Amino acid sequence: GPIAMRMAKKCINYGANVDLPSGLVFEQKTWAFLFATEDQKEGMQAFLDKRKPDFRGK
């Protein structure tokens, strides 16, 4: 979804400028944030329902 793409770019850009442990901590925090979004829940439900997700950027 759109939130995941935005956060993936942030992880890549951040990770390119810090040491590995700092990059991994940032990635872990980002993953935890993303896992709590409505889009994540929609994506999982759409997968189970075998349909395209309706991401709303929330």
N, CA, C and O atoms as a Tripos MOL2 file, in Angstrom:
@<TRIPOS>MOLECULE
protein
  232   231    58     0     0
PROTEIN
NO_CHARGES

@<TRIPOS>ATOM
      1 N           0.8140   -1.1840    0.0000 N.3       1 GLY1
      2 CA          0.0000    0.0000    0.0000 C.3       1 GLY1
      3 C           0.8660    1.2590    0.0000 C.2       1 GLY1
      4 O           2.0910    1.1770    0.0830 O.2       1 GLY1
      5 N           0.2420    2.3880   -0.0900 N.am      2 PRO2
      6 CA          0.9750    3.6460   -0.1720 C.3       2 PRO2
      7 C           1.8020    3.9610    1.0690 C.2       2 PRO2
      8 O           2.8960    4.5130    0.9570 O.2       2 PRO2
      9 N           1.2990    3.6200    2.2350 N.am      3 ILE3
     10 CA          2.0610    3.8820    3.4640 C.3       3 ILE3
     11 C           3.3110    3.0150    3.4820 C.2       3 ILE3
     12 O           4.3960    3.4950    3.8120 O.2       3 ILE3
     13 N           3.1670    1.7540    3.1320 N.am      4 ALA4
     14 CA          4.3120    0.8350    3.1390 C.3       4 ALA4
     15 C           5.3840    1.2840    2.1500 C.2       4 ALA4
     16 O           6.5750    1.1980    2.4490 O.2       4 ALA4
     17 N           4.9740    1.7600    0.9800 N.am      5 MET5
     18 CA          5.9510    2.2330   -0.0040 C.3       5 MET5
     19 C           6.6980    3.4580    0.5220 C.2       5 MET5
     20 O           7.9160    3.5580    0.3770 O.2       5 MET5
     21 N           5.9690    4.3770    1.1250 N.am      6 ARG6
     22 CA          6.6000    5.5850    1.6710 C.3       6 ARG6
     23 C           7.5960    5.2220    2.7680 C.2       6 ARG6
     24 O           8.7010    5.7620    2.8130 O.2       6 ARG6
     25 N           7.2030    4.3090    3.6470 N.am      7 MET7
     26 CA          8.0770    3.9210    4.7500 C.3       7 MET7
     27 C           9.2670    3.0960    4.2590 C.2       7 MET7
     28 O          10.3540    3.1870    4.8300 O.2       7 MET7
     29 N           9.0780    2.2980    3.2140 N.am      8 ALA8
     30 CA         10.2000    1.5360    2.6490 C.3       8 ALA8
     31 C          11.2700    2.4920    2.1280 C.2       8 ALA8
     32 O          12.4630    2.2670    2.3310 O.2       8 ALA8
     33 N          10.8430    3.5520    1.4610 N.am      9 LYS9
     34 CA         11.7970    4.5530    0.9690 C.3       9 LYS9
     35 C          12.5320    5.2210    2.1240 C.2       9 LYS9
     36 O          13.7360    5.4630    2.0450 O.2       9 LYS9
     37 N          11.7970    5.5180    3.2030 N.am     10 LYS10
     38 CA         12.4380    6.1310    4.3680 C.3      10 LYS10
     39 C          13.4810    5.1910    4.9620 C.2      10 LYS10
     40 O          14.5700    5.6270    5.3330 O.2      10 LYS10
     41 N          13.1530    3.9060    5.0520 N.am     11 CYS11
     42 CA         14.1020    2.9260    5.5980 C.3      11 CYS11
     43 C          15.3570    2.8450    4.7360 C.2      11 CYS11
     44 O          16.4720    2.8020    5.2550 O.2      11 CYS11
     45 N          15.1720    2.8240    3.4310 N.am     12 ILE12
     46 CA         16.3200    2.7420    2.5240 C.3      12 ILE12
     47 C          17.2020    3.9760    2.6740 C.2      12 ILE12
     48 O          18.4200    3.8630    2.8130 O.2      12 ILE12
     49 N          16.5880    5.1430    2.6450 N.am     13 ASN13
     50 CA         17.3600    6.3880    2.7540 C.3      13 ASN13
     51 C          18.0420    6.5060    4.1120 C.2      13 ASN13
     52 O          19.2020    6.9090    4.1880 O.2      13 ASN13
     53 N          17.3400    6.1640    5.1700 N.am     14 TYR14
     54 CA         17.9240    6.2370    6.5080 C.3      14 TYR14
     55 C          19.0480    5.2130    6.6430 C.2      14 TYR14
     56 O          20.1320    5.5320    7.1300 O.2      14 TYR14
     57 N          18.7830    3.9840    6.2090 N.am     15 GLY15
     58 CA         19.7530    2.9070    6.3360 C.3      15 GLY15
     59 C          21.0390    3.1470    5.5720 C.2      15 GLY15
     60 O          22.0930    2.6350    5.9470 O.2      15 GLY15
     61 N          20.9580    3.9180    4.5070 N.am     16 ALA16
     62 CA         22.1520    4.2110    3.7100 C.3      16 ALA16
     63 C          23.0980    5.1750    4.4210 C.2      16 ALA16
     64 O          24.2550    5.3190    4.0260 O.2      16 ALA16
     65 N          22.6100    5.8310    5.4610 N.am     17 ASN17
     66 CA         23.3990    6.8680    6.1260 C.3      17 ASN17
     67 C          23.7540    6.5700    7.5770 C.2      17 ASN17
     68 O          24.3230    7.4190    8.2630 O.2      17 ASN17
     69 N          23.4220    5.3690    8.0490 N.am     18 VAL18
     70 CA         23.7300    5.0130    9.4420 C.3      18 VAL18
     71 C          24.3810    3.6340    9.4830 C.2      18 VAL18
     72 O          24.4250    2.9270    8.4760 O.2      18 VAL18
     73 N          24.8820    3.2610   10.6530 N.am     19 ASP19
     74 CA         25.4650    1.9230   10.7920 C.3      19 ASP19
     75 C          24.3510    0.8690   10.7920 C.2      19 ASP19
     76 O          23.1780    1.1930   10.9740 O.2      19 ASP19
     77 N          24.7310   -0.3770   10.5890 N.am     20 LEU20
     78 CA         23.7620   -1.4650   10.4710 C.3      20 LEU20
     79 C          22.8530   -1.5920   11.6880 C.2      20 LEU20
     80 O          21.6390   -1.6810   11.5090 O.2      20 LEU20
     81 N          23.3700   -1.6070   12.9160 N.am     21 PRO21
     82 CA         22.4670   -1.7350   14.0690 C.3      21 PRO21
     83 C          21.4130   -0.6210   14.1310 C.2      21 PRO21
     84 O          20.2530   -0.8810   14.4490 O.2      21 PRO21
     85 N          21.8110    0.6020   13.8320 N.am     22 SER22
     86 CA         20.8510    1.7130   13.8460 C.3      22 SER22
     87 C          19.8020    1.5420   12.7540 C.2      22 SER22
     88 O          18.6200    1.8080   12.9720 O.2      22 SER22
     89 N          20.2340    1.1010   11.5910 N.am     23 GLY23
     90 CA         19.3060    0.8550   10.4930 C.3      23 GLY23
     91 C          18.3050   -0.2360   10.8190 C.2      23 GLY23
     92 O          17.1260   -0.1240   10.4850 O.2      23 GLY23
     93 N          18.7720   -1.2870   11.4690 N.am     24 LEU24
     94 CA         17.8780   -2.3860   11.8390 C.3      24 LEU24
     95 C          16.8670   -1.9630   12.8940 C.2      24 LEU24
     96 O          15.7130   -2.3890   12.8480 O.2      24 LEU24
     97 N          17.2800   -1.1360   13.8360 N.am     25 VAL25
     98 CA         16.3490   -0.6240   14.8550 C.3      25 VAL25
     99 C          15.2710    0.2250   14.1800 C.2      25 VAL25
    100 O          14.0880    0.1000   14.4960 O.2      25 VAL25
    101 N          15.6850    1.0840   13.2550 N.am     26 PHE26
    102 CA         14.7260    1.9240   12.5320 C.3      26 PHE26
    103 C          13.7450    1.0570   11.7460 C.2      26 PHE26
    104 O          12.5430    1.3210   11.7380 O.2      26 PHE26
    105 N          14.2620    0.0300   11.0900 N.am     27 GLU27
    106 CA         13.4070   -0.8750   10.3200 C.3      27 GLU27
    107 C          12.4160   -1.5960   11.2260 C.2      27 GLU27
    108 O          11.2480   -1.7450   10.8680 O.2      27 GLU27
    109 N          12.8640   -2.0410   12.3820 N.am     28 GLN28
    110 CA         11.9810   -2.7340   13.3210 C.3      28 GLN28
    111 C          10.8590   -1.8130   13.8020 C.2      28 GLN28
    112 O           9.7020   -2.2280   13.8740 O.2      28 GLN28
    113 N          11.1970   -0.5760   14.1280 N.am     29 LYS29
    114 CA         10.1810    0.3810   14.5790 C.3      29 LYS29
    115 C           9.1960    0.7020   13.4580 C.2      29 LYS29
    116 O           7.9970    0.8510   13.6930 O.2      29 LYS29
    117 N           9.7170    0.8050   12.2430 N.am     30 THR30
    118 CA          8.8580    1.0750   11.0940 C.3      30 THR30
    119 C           7.9010   -0.0840   10.8630 C.2      30 THR30
    120 O           6.7170    0.1350   10.6060 O.2      30 THR30
    121 N           8.3950   -1.3080   10.9500 N.am     31 TRP31
    122 CA          7.5550   -2.4920   10.7700 C.3      31 TRP31
    123 C           6.4410   -2.5160   11.8150 C.2      31 TRP31
    124 O           5.2890   -2.7990   11.4840 O.2      31 TRP31
    125 N           6.7730   -2.2240   13.0670 N.am     32 ALA32
    126 CA          5.7650   -2.2160   14.1320 C.3      32 ALA32
    127 C           4.6940   -1.1660   13.8430 C.2      32 ALA32
    128 O           3.5060   -1.4180   14.0390 O.2      32 ALA32
    129 N           5.1130    0.0040   13.3780 N.am     33 PHE33
    130 CA          4.1550    1.0530   13.0190 C.3      33 PHE33
    131 C           3.2410    0.5720   11.8940 C.2      33 PHE33
    132 O           2.0210    0.7090   11.9800 O.2      33 PHE33
    133 N           3.8370    0.0060   10.8350 N.am     34 LEU34
    134 CA          3.0530   -0.4330    9.6840 C.3      34 LEU34
    135 C           2.0890   -1.5570   10.0390 C.2      34 LEU34
    136 O           0.9830   -1.6190    9.5030 O.2      34 LEU34
    137 N           2.4970   -2.4340   10.9290 N.am     35 PHE35
    138 CA          1.6500   -3.5710   11.2770 C.3      35 PHE35
    139 C           0.3840   -3.1270   11.9990 C.2      35 PHE35
    140 O          -0.5920   -3.8760   12.0490 O.2      35 PHE35
    141 N           0.3860   -1.9230   12.5560 N.am     36 ALA36
    142 CA         -0.7720   -1.4150   13.2880 C.3      36 ALA36
    143 C          -1.7020   -0.5620   12.4200 C.2      36 ALA36
    144 O          -2.6880   -0.0270   12.9280 O.2      36 ALA36
    145 N          -1.4110   -0.4230   11.1270 N.am     37 THR37
    146 CA         -2.2330    0.4410   10.2780 C.3      37 THR37
    147 C          -3.4800   -0.2820    9.7730 C.2      37 THR37
    148 O          -3.5300   -1.5110    9.7150 O.2      37 THR37
    149 N          -4.4800    0.5170    9.4090 N.am     38 GLU38
    150 CA         -5.6930   -0.0420    8.8140 C.3      38 GLU38
    151 C          -5.3780   -0.6920    7.4650 C.2      38 GLU38
    152 O          -5.9780   -1.7040    7.1040 O.2      38 GLU38
    153 N          -4.4380   -0.1080    6.7240 N.am     39 ASP39
    154 CA         -4.0610   -0.6830    5.4290 C.3      39 ASP39
    155 C          -3.4930   -2.0900    5.5850 C.2      39 ASP39
    156 O          -3.7320   -2.9510    4.7380 O.2      39 ASP39
    157 N          -2.7510   -2.3290    6.6490 N.am     40 GLN40
    158 CA         -2.1990   -3.6720    6.8730 C.3      40 GLN40
    159 C          -3.3370   -4.6590    7.0860 C.2      40 GLN40
    160 O          -3.3380   -5.7520    6.5180 O.2      40 GLN40
    161 N          -4.2960   -4.2710    7.9010 N.am     41 LYS41
    162 CA         -5.4380   -5.1550    8.1600 C.3      41 LYS41
    163 C          -6.2220   -5.4150    6.8770 C.2      41 LYS41
    164 O          -6.6440   -6.5420    6.6170 O.2      41 LYS41
    165 N          -6.4130   -4.3690    6.0800 N.am     42 GLU42
    166 CA         -7.1070   -4.5120    4.8040 C.3      42 GLU42
    167 C          -6.3320   -5.4300    3.8640 C.2      42 GLU42
    168 O          -6.9280   -6.2710    3.1920 O.2      42 GLU42
    169 N          -5.0280   -5.2790    3.8130 N.am     43 GLY43
    170 CA         -4.2120   -6.1330    2.9550 C.3      43 GLY43
    171 C          -4.3000   -7.5990    3.3380 C.2      43 GLY43
    172 O          -4.4230   -8.4710    2.4780 O.2      43 GLY43
    173 N          -4.2350   -7.8630    4.6330 N.am     44 MET44
    174 CA         -4.3390   -9.2570    5.1040 C.3      44 MET44
    175 C          -5.7210   -9.8330    4.7930 C.2      44 MET44
    176 O          -5.8350  -10.9720    4.3400 O.2      44 MET44
    177 N          -6.7680   -9.0440    5.0380 N.am     45 GLN45
    178 CA         -8.1210   -9.5340    4.7830 C.3      45 GLN45
    179 C          -8.3540   -9.7470    3.2940 C.2      45 GLN45
    180 O          -8.9820  -10.7270    2.8950 O.2      45 GLN45
    181 N          -7.8500   -8.8360    2.4750 N.am     46 ALA46
    182 CA         -7.9920   -8.9880    1.0260 C.3      46 ALA46
    183 C          -7.2860  -10.2550    0.5460 C.2      46 ALA46
    184 O          -7.8000  -10.9630   -0.3200 O.2      46 ALA46
    185 N          -6.1220  -10.5400    1.1010 N.am     47 PHE47
    186 CA         -5.4000  -11.7590    0.7400 C.3      47 PHE47
    187 C          -6.2310  -12.9910    1.0960 C.2      47 PHE47
    188 O          -6.3700  -13.9100    0.2890 O.2      47 PHE47
    189 N          -6.7760  -12.9990    2.3000 N.am     48 LEU48
    190 CA         -7.5900  -14.1390    2.7280 C.3      48 LEU48
    191 C          -8.8550  -14.2810    1.8860 C.2      48 LEU48
    192 O          -9.3040  -15.3920    1.6060 O.2      48 LEU48
    193 N          -9.4260  -13.1370    1.4830 N.am     49 ASP49
    194 CA        -10.6410  -13.1420    0.6650 C.3      49 ASP49
    195 C         -10.3480  -13.3220   -0.8210 C.2      49 ASP49
    196 O         -11.2710  -13.4160   -1.6300 O.2      49 ASP49
    197 N          -9.0620  -13.3700   -1.1840 N.am     50 LYS50
    198 CA         -8.6260  -13.5190   -2.5800 C.3      50 LYS50
    199 C          -9.2030  -12.4100   -3.4600 C.2      50 LYS50
    200 O          -9.7920  -12.6570   -4.5130 O.2      50 LYS50
    201 N          -9.0080  -11.1660   -2.9800 N.am     51 ARG51
    202 CA         -9.4590   -9.9940   -3.7220 C.3      51 ARG51
    203 C          -8.3780   -8.9220   -3.6520 C.2      51 ARG51
    204 O          -7.4430   -9.0180   -2.8580 O.2      51 ARG51
    205 N          -8.5150   -7.9100   -4.4840 N.am     52 LYS52
    206 CA         -7.5620   -6.7950   -4.4470 C.3      52 LYS52
    207 C          -7.8580   -5.9390   -3.2180 C.2      52 LYS52
    208 O          -9.0210   -5.7200   -2.8800 O.2      52 LYS52
    209 N          -6.8130   -5.4540   -2.5510 N.am     53 PRO53
    210 CA         -7.0370   -4.6070   -1.3770 C.3      53 PRO53
    211 C          -7.4980   -3.2050   -1.7720 C.2      53 PRO53
    212 O          -7.1810   -2.7100   -2.8540 O.2      53 PRO53
    213 N          -8.2380   -2.5900   -0.8870 N.am     54 ASP54
    214 CA         -8.6830   -1.2060   -1.0590 C.3      54 ASP54
    215 C          -7.9460   -0.3610   -0.0250 C.2      54 ASP54
    216 O          -8.4930   -0.0270    1.0260 O.2      54 ASP54
    217 N          -6.6880   -0.0190   -0.3410 N.am     55 PHE55
    218 CA         -5.8730    0.7540    0.5880 C.3      55 PHE55
    219 C          -6.3600    2.1930    0.6430 C.2      55 PHE55
    220 O          -6.6750    2.7870   -0.3880 O.2      55 PHE55
    221 N          -6.4200    2.7520    1.8460 N.am     56 ARG56
    222 CA         -6.9070    4.1160    2.0320 C.3      56 ARG56
    223 C          -5.8560    5.0370    2.6330 C.2      56 ARG56
    224 O          -6.1420    6.1970    2.9320 O.2      56 ARG56
    225 N          -4.6480    4.5320    2.8100 N.am     57 GLY57
    226 CA         -3.5830    5.3680    3.3510 C.3      57 GLY57
    227 C          -3.7440    5.6770    4.8210 C.2      57 GLY57
    228 O          -3.3370    6.7370    5.2960 O.2      57 GLY57
    229 N          -4.3450    4.7360    5.5420 N.am     58 LYS58
    230 CA         -4.5580    4.9270    6.9860 C.3      58 LYS58
    231 C          -3.9530    3.7740    7.7460 C.2      58 LYS58
    232 O          -4.0220    3.7410    8.9750 O.2      58 LYS58
@<TRIPOS>BOND
     1     1     2 1
     2     2     3 1
     3     3     4 2
     4     3     5 am
     5     5     6 1
     6     6     7 1
     7     7     8 2
     8     7     9 am
     9     9    10 1
    10    10    11 1
    11    11    12 2
    12    11    13 am
    13    13    14 1
    14    14    15 1
    15    15    16 2
    16    15    17 am
    17    17    18 1
    18    18    19 1
    19    19    20 2
    20    19    21 am
    21    21    22 1
    22    22    23 1
    23    23    24 2
    24    23    25 am
    25    25    26 1
    26    26    27 1
    27    27    28 2
    28    27    29 am
    29    29    30 1
    30    30    31 1
    31    31    32 2
    32    31    33 am
    33    33    34 1
    34    34    35 1
    35    35    36 2
    36    35    37 am
    37    37    38 1
    38    38    39 1
    39    39    40 2
    40    39    41 am
    41    41    42 1
    42    42    43 1
    43    43    44 2
    44    43    45 am
    45    45    46 1
    46    46    47 1
    47    47    48 2
    48    47    49 am
    49    49    50 1
    50    50    51 1
    51    51    52 2
    52    51    53 am
    53    53    54 1
    54    54    55 1
    55    55    56 2
    56    55    57 am
    57    57    58 1
    58    58    59 1
    59    59    60 2
    60    59    61 am
    61    61    62 1
    62    62    63 1
    63    63    64 2
    64    63    65 am
    65    65    66 1
    66    66    67 1
    67    67    68 2
    68    67    69 am
    69    69    70 1
    70    70    71 1
    71    71    72 2
    72    71    73 am
    73    73    74 1
    74    74    75 1
    75    75    76 2
    76    75    77 am
    77    77    78 1
    78    78    79 1
    79    79    80 2
    80    79    81 am
    81    81    82 1
    82    82    83 1
    83    83    84 2
    84    83    85 am
    85    85    86 1
    86    86    87 1
    87    87    88 2
    88    87    89 am
    89    89    90 1
    90    90    91 1
    91    91    92 2
    92    91    93 am
    93    93    94 1
    94    94    95 1
    95    95    96 2
    96    95    97 am
    97    97    98 1
    98    98    99 1
    99    99   100 2
   100    99   101 am
   101   101   102 1
   102   102   103 1
   103   103   104 2
   104   103   105 am
   105   105   106 1
   106   106   107 1
   107   107   108 2
   108   107   109 am
   109   109   110 1
   110   110   111 1
   111   111   112 2
   112   111   113 am
   113   113   114 1
   114   114   115 1
   115   115   116 2
   116   115   117 am
   117   117   118 1
   118   118   119 1
   119   119   120 2
   120   119   121 am
   121   121   122 1
   122   122   123 1
   123   123   124 2
   124   123   125 am
   125   125   126 1
   126   126   127 1
   127   127   128 2
   128   127   129 am
   129   129   130 1
   130   130   131 1
   131   131   132 2
   132   131   133 am
   133   133   134 1
   134   134   135 1
   135   135   136 2
   136   135   137 am
   137   137   138 1
   138   138   139 1
   139   139   140 2
   140   139   141 am
   141   141   142 1
   142   142   143 1
   143   143   144 2
   144   143   145 am
   145   145   146 1
   146   146   147 1
   147   147   148 2
   148   147   149 am
   149   149   150 1
   150   150   151 1
   151   151   152 2
   152   151   153 am
   153   153   154 1
   154   154   155 1
   155   155   156 2
   156   155   157 am
   157   157   158 1
   158   158   159 1
   159   159   160 2
   160   159   161 am
   161   161   162 1
   162   162   163 1
   163   163   164 2
   164   163   165 am
   165   165   166 1
   166   166   167 1
   167   167   168 2
   168   167   169 am
   169   169   170 1
   170   170   171 1
   171   171   172 2
   172   171   173 am
   173   173   174 1
   174   174   175 1
   175   175   176 2
   176   175   177 am
   177   177   178 1
   178   178   179 1
   179   179   180 2
   180   179   181 am
   181   181   182 1
   182   182   183 1
   183   183   184 2
   184   183   185 am
   185   185   186 1
   186   186   187 1
   187   187   188 2
   188   187   189 am
   189   189   190 1
   190   190   191 1
   191   191   192 2
   192   191   193 am
   193   193   194 1
   194   194   195 1
   195   195   196 2
   196   195   197 am
   197   197   198 1
   198   198   199 1
   199   199   200 2
   200   199   201 am
   201   201   202 1
   202   202   203 1
   203   203   204 2
   204   203   205 am
   205   205   206 1
   206   206   207 1
   207   207   208 2
   208   207   209 am
   209   209   210 1
   210   210   211 1
   211   211   212 2
   212   211   213 am
   213   213   214 1
   214   214   215 1
   215   215   216 2
   216   215   217 am
   217   217   218 1
   218   218   219 1
   219   219   220 2
   220   219   221 am
   221   221   222 1
   222   222   223 1
   223   223   224 2
   224   223   225 am
   225   225   226 1
   226   226   227 1
   227   227   228 2
   228   227   229 am
   229   229   230 1
   230   230   231 1
   231   231   232 2
@<TRIPOS>SUBSTRUCTURE
     1 GLY1         2 RESIDUE 1 A GLY
     2 PRO2         6 RESIDUE 1 A PRO
     3 ILE3        10 RESIDUE 1 A ILE
     4 ALA4        14 RESIDUE 1 A ALA
     5 MET5        18 RESIDUE 1 A MET
     6 ARG6        22 RESIDUE 1 A ARG
     7 MET7        26 RESIDUE 1 A MET
     8 ALA8        30 RESIDUE 1 A ALA
     9 LYS9        34 RESIDUE 1 A LYS
    10 LYS10       38 RESIDUE 1 A LYS
    11 CYS11       42 RESIDUE 1 A CYS
    12 ILE12       46 RESIDUE 1 A ILE
    13 ASN13       50 RESIDUE 1 A ASN
    14 TYR14       54 RESIDUE 1 A TYR
    15 GLY15       58 RESIDUE 1 A GLY
    16 ALA16       62 RESIDUE 1 A ALA
    17 ASN17       66 RESIDUE 1 A ASN
    18 VAL18       70 RESIDUE 1 A VAL
    19 ASP19       74 RESIDUE 1 A ASP
    20 LEU20       78 RESIDUE 1 A LEU
    21 PRO21       82 RESIDUE 1 A PRO
    22 SER22       86 RESIDUE 1 A SER
    23 GLY23       90 RESIDUE 1 A GLY
    24 LEU24       94 RESIDUE 1 A LEU
    25 VAL25       98 RESIDUE 1 A VAL
    26 PHE26      102 RESIDUE 1 A PHE
    27 GLU27      106 RESIDUE 1 A GLU
    28 GLN28      110 RESIDUE 1 A GLN
    29 LYS29      114 RESIDUE 1 A LYS
    30 THR30      118 RESIDUE 1 A THR
    31 TRP31      122 RESIDUE 1 A TRP
    32 ALA32      126 RESIDUE 1 A ALA
    33 PHE33      130 RESIDUE 1 A PHE
    34 LEU34      134 RESIDUE 1 A LEU
    35 PHE35      138 RESIDUE 1 A PHE
    36 ALA36      142 RESIDUE 1 A ALA
    37 THR37      146 RESIDUE 1 A THR
    38 GLU38      150 RESIDUE 1 A GLU
    39 ASP39      154 RESIDUE 1 A ASP
    40 GLN40      158 RESIDUE 1 A GLN
    41 LYS41      162 RESIDUE 1 A LYS
    42 GLU42      166 RESIDUE 1 A GLU
    43 GLY43      170 RESIDUE 1 A GLY
    44 MET44      174 RESIDUE 1 A MET
    45 GLN45      178 RESIDUE 1 A GLN
    46 ALA46      182 RESIDUE 1 A ALA
    47 PHE47      186 RESIDUE 1 A PHE
    48 LEU48      190 RESIDUE 1 A LEU
    49 ASP49      194 RESIDUE 1 A ASP
    50 LYS50      198 RESIDUE 1 A LYS
    51 ARG51      202 RESIDUE 1 A ARG
    52 LYS52      206 RESIDUE 1 A LYS
    53 PRO53      210 RESIDUE 1 A PRO
    54 ASP54      214 RESIDUE 1 A ASP
    55 PHE55      218 RESIDUE 1 A PHE
    56 ARG56      222 RESIDUE 1 A ARG
    57 GLY57      226 RESIDUE 1 A GLY
    58 LYS58      230 RESIDUE 1 A LYS
